[in-house]
C-alpha cells in the first residue's frame, strides 16, 4: 500500500474538502489518501478476522446449499403430485446465500449477491412460479 500514489495531490493542501459527510482541512496528502483507502475496512483486517469470515461464509454457504436443495426437491415433488403448496421457507436460502457471499473475504465476490436468489427455487423462481400459476388459473 505504500507504493500507491496518493488520491489527493499537493494542490489540495490547506483547502477544505467534504469527505464522508464531514468537512476536513487537508494537511497531509499521504495520510488523507491512506485514510480514504482504509475507510470502513478495519473489521476486515487481520488473519483472525479473515479466518472467522471464511468459517462464517462456509457455514452460511452450507446452510444455503442444503436449503436450496430442499426447496428444489420440494418443488419437484409438488410437480409430480400436482400439489399447490408453496415452499415452506421462501427467500430464506437466497438471503443466506447472499450473506455467505457478503462474509466471504475474497474481493469482488459480493458483486454476485443476486445469484443465490436465482439458484434457490424458494426465491425468484418460486415467485415467478406462483405468479404464473395465479395468472393461468381460472378463478
Beta strands, then each sheet from edge to edge (+ up, - down):
strand 1: 16-19
strand 2: 22-25
sheet 1: 1+ 2-
end
